[in-house]
Amino acid sequence: MSGTAPAITCTDPLADLGGLPFVDDGFGSRRLLAAAAAARHVLAERQGRTRGLSERTLEGWLAPARALTLVDGPAMPARPLTRVQRGRVAQAHAALAAAVPAWGPLLDLPVRYALLHPDGGAISASSKAWPQHVLLARAAFDSPLEVREQLLHELAHQWLYLIEEVWRLQRPGAARRTLPSGTADRSPAEVLGAAHVATALTRMYRVCGDAPPGRLAHLAAYRAGCLALLDQVAADLTDTGRAFVRRLQETT
């Protein structure tokens, strides 16, 4: 979100939220959504964009289209999904919910899915500049397993973006880093997001038991690399960011 997130009084956001999304089954998704809606309302008031809205309609700020009104991001490289693609997204959602029922509320986050175009080689994409929007490239639809992985990947990002609307994860002026994958110019919060995604995908494949050969080993190495990098940038993280890192380190 553009602007500065309102200060939230909470000595331990990790405990307040009951853990991390897709990592801890007790994660307080409804509590986070309420906090994010309130934060968006405050930001909208600062921007003079609350006409016709009141505290009683805070849930309106959780709509993807409404969320976009608060940011000044670049245009999305997107086209509408086809009917077949929408069906495959729905099937992937159902498969994830069946695999881990506790993820149900996380999968129900209001998200607008679109086709990434042109994709430039990426399989999927999301950004804080496009809150609650997930872009899927054609390659994401190569198999049901691929769709499922990309949905979980991007939804993990979306939930962390929501957390960042309420609690800062990194300090201003934090140094940019290169991910273990070779992707450069990433903030400490984005490195944390990469470690979070790898943790969520590892859990998914362990539960489903259908990981492609070598996939779990790759995720383990990538996750370890991200966590090692986060140790190096610990000073650039807030107390909340460091608490999230410790929680990921505790997760096997």
C-alpha positions in Angstrom: 0.0 0.0 0.0 1.1 3.5 -0.6 1.5 5.7 2.4 2.5 4.6 5.9 0.7 1.8 7.6 -1.0 2.9 10.9 0.8 2.0 14.1 -0.7 -1.1 15.7 -0.2 -1.7 19.4 0.9 -5.2 19.8 3.9 -6.5 21.7 3.9 -9.8 19.9 2.2 -9.9 16.5 3.2 -13.6 16.0 1.4 -14.6 19.2 -1.5 -12.2 18.4 -2.0 -13.9 15.0 -1.4 -17.4 16.3 1.6 -18.1 14.0 2.1 -17.8 10.3 -0.3 -18.5 7.4 0.0 -21.9 5.8 2.5 -22.8 8.6 0.4 -22.8 11.7 -3.1 -24.2 11.7 -4.2 -21.8 14.4 -3.3 -18.7 12.4 -5.9 -16.0 13.0 -6.9 -15.1 9.5 -10.1 -13.3 10.5 -8.2 -11.2 13.0 -5.7 -10.2 10.4 -8.4 -9.4 7.8 -10.1 -7.1 10.4 -6.9 -5.4 11.1 -6.0 -5.0 7.5 -9.4 -3.6 6.6 -9.1 -1.1 9.5 -5.6 -0.1 8.3 -6.9 0.4 4.8 -9.7 2.6 6.1 -7.3 4.8 8.0 -5.0 5.1 4.9 -8.0 5.9 2.7 -9.0 8.7 5.2 -5.6 10.2 4.9 -5.9 10.1 1.1 -9.4 11.5 1.2 -11.0 8.4 -0.4 -13.6 7.4 2.2 -16.7 9.0 0.6 -19.7 6.8 1.1 -17.9 4.4 3.4 -18.0 4.1 7.2 -16.6 1.9 9.9 -19.6 -0.4 9.4 -18.4 -1.2 5.9 -14.8 -2.0 6.6 -15.2 -5.4 4.9 -15.5 -3.4 1.7 -11.8 -2.7 1.9 -11.1 -6.4 1.5 -12.4 -6.4 -2.1 -9.5 -6.7 -4.6 -10.9 -3.8 -6.7 -11.2 -1.6 -3.6 -7.7 -2.5 -2.5 -6.2 -1.3 -5.8 -7.6 2.2 -5.2 -5.1 2.7 -2.4 -2.0 2.0 -4.4 -0.2 3.8 -7.2 1.4 0.8 -8.8 2.1 0.1 -12.5 -0.5 -1.4 -14.7 -0.9 -5.1 -14.4 0.4 -7.2 -17.4 -2.8 -9.2 -17.3 -5.6 -10.6 -19.4 -8.8 -12.4 -18.3 -8.5 -16.1 -17.7 -10.4 -18.4 -20.0 -13.3 -20.5 -18.8 -11.1 -23.6 -18.8 -8.4 -21.8 -16.8 -10.9 -20.6 -14.3 -12.1 -24.1 -13.8 -8.5 -25.3 -13.2 -8.0 -22.7 -10.6 -11.2 -23.8 -8.8 -10.0 -27.4 -9.0 -6.7 -26.5 -7.5 -8.4 -24.6 -4.7 -10.5 -27.6 -3.9 -7.5 -29.9 -3.9 -5.6 -27.7 -1.5 -8.6 -27.4 0.8 -9.0 -31.2 0.8 -5.3 -31.7 1.5 -5.2 -29.4 4.5 -8.7 -28.4 5.7 -7.2 -25.9 8.1 -6.2 -23.9 5.1 -9.9 -23.3 4.1 -10.1 -19.7 5.4 -6.8 -18.8 3.8 -7.9 -20.1 0.4 -11.1 -18.1 0.7 -9.2 -14.8 0.7 -10.9 -12.6 -2.0 -8.5 -12.7 -4.9 -8.8 -11.8 -8.5 -7.0 -14.2 -10.8 -5.8 -13.2 -14.2 -3.5 -14.4 -17.0 0.0 -13.0 -16.9 0.6 -11.4 -20.3 3.3 -11.1 -21.5 4.8 -13.5 -19.0 8.5 -12.9 -19.7 9.2 -16.5 -18.5 7.6 -16.2 -15.1 5.1 -18.9 -14.2 3.1 -16.7 -11.8 3.4 -13.3 -10.2 2.0 -11.1 -7.5 3.0 -7.8 -5.9 2.2 -5.5 -3.1 1.5 -3.0 -5.9 -1.5 -5.2 -6.9 -3.1 -6.3 -3.6 -5.2 -9.4 -3.8 -4.4 -10.0 -7.5 -2.6 -13.1 -8.7 -1.3 -13.5 -12.2 -0.8 -16.9 -13.7 1.2 -17.6 -16.9 0.0 -20.2 -19.4 2.8 -22.5 -18.1 1.1 -22.5 -14.8 -1.7 -24.6 -16.4 0.6 -27.3 -17.7 -0.7 -29.7 -15.1 -3.0 -29.8 -12.1 0.0 -30.1 -9.9 1.6 -27.0 -11.4 -1.6 -24.9 -10.9 -1.9 -26.1 -7.3 1.7 -25.1 -6.5 1.5 -21.7 -8.1 -1.8 -20.9 -6.3 -0.3 -21.8 -2.9 2.9 -19.9 -3.8 1.0 -16.7 -4.6 -1.6 -17.0 -1.9 1.3 -17.3 0.7 2.6 -14.0 -0.7 -0.8 -12.4 -0.5 -1.2 -13.2 3.1 2.2 -11.9 4.0 1.4 -8.7 2.0 -1.7 -8.3 4.3 0.5 -8.7 7.4 2.8 -6.0 6.0 -0.1 -3.6 5.7 -0.5 -3.8 9.5 3.0 -4.6 10.8 6.3 -3.6 9.2 8.7 -6.4 8.7 11.8 -4.4 7.7 13.4 -1.1 8.6 13.5 1.9 6.2 16.5 1.9 3.9 17.1 -1.9 4.2 19.7 -3.2 1.8 18.6 -5.2 -1.2 19.8 -8.8 -1.6 19.9 -11.6 -4.2 17.8 -14.7 -3.6 19.3 -18.2 -3.7 17.6 -18.6 -7.1 19.7 -15.7 -8.5 16.9 -13.2 -8.5 18.5 -9.9 -7.6 17.3 -6.7 -5.9 15.0 -8.2 -3.3 14.2 -6.6 0.1 14.6 -8.5 3.4 10.8 -8.7 3.5 10.8 -10.4 0.1 13.5 -12.8 1.2 11.3 -13.6 4.2 8.4 -14.1 1.8 10.5 -16.6 -0.3 11.4 -18.6 2.8 7.7 -18.6 3.8 6.6 -19.9 0.4 9.2 -22.7 0.4 8.0 -23.7 3.9 4.3 -23.8 2.7 5.1 -25.7 -0.5 7.1 -28.3 1.5 4.2 -28.9 3.8 1.8 -29.2 0.8 4.0 -31.8 -0.9 4.5 -33.8 2.3 0.8 -33.9 3.0 -0.1 -34.7 -0.7 2.8 -37.1 -1.2 3.0 -36.3 -4.9 6.1 -34.1 -5.2 8.0 -34.4 -8.5 11.4 -36.1 -8.1 13.9 -33.8 -6.5 11.3 -31.1 -5.7 11.4 -31.5 -1.9 15.2 -31.5 -1.9 15.2 -28.3 -4.0 12.7 -26.6 -1.7 14.8 -27.6 1.3 18.0 -26.2 -0.2 16.2 -23.0 -1.3 14.6 -22.5 2.1 17.9 -23.0 3.9 19.5 -20.5 1.6 16.8 -17.9 2.3 17.0 -18.4 6.1 20.8 -18.1 6.0 20.4 -14.8 4.0 17.9 -13.6 6.6 20.4 -14.2 9.3 22.7 -11.8 7.5 20.1 -9.1 7.2 18.7 -9.5 10.7 19.6 -5.9 11.6 17.4 -4.7 8.7 14.4 -6.5 10.0 11.9 -5.2 12.6 11.3 -7.2 15.8 8.2 -8.6 14.0 10.3 -9.6 11.0 12.8 -11.4 13.2 10.1 -13.2 15.1 8.7 -14.5 11.8 12.1 -15.7 10.8 12.5 -17.5 14.1 9.2 -19.2 13.6 10.3 -20.4 10.1 13.5 -21.6 11.6 11.6 -23.7 14.1 9.6 -25.3 11.3 11.0 -28.5 9.9 
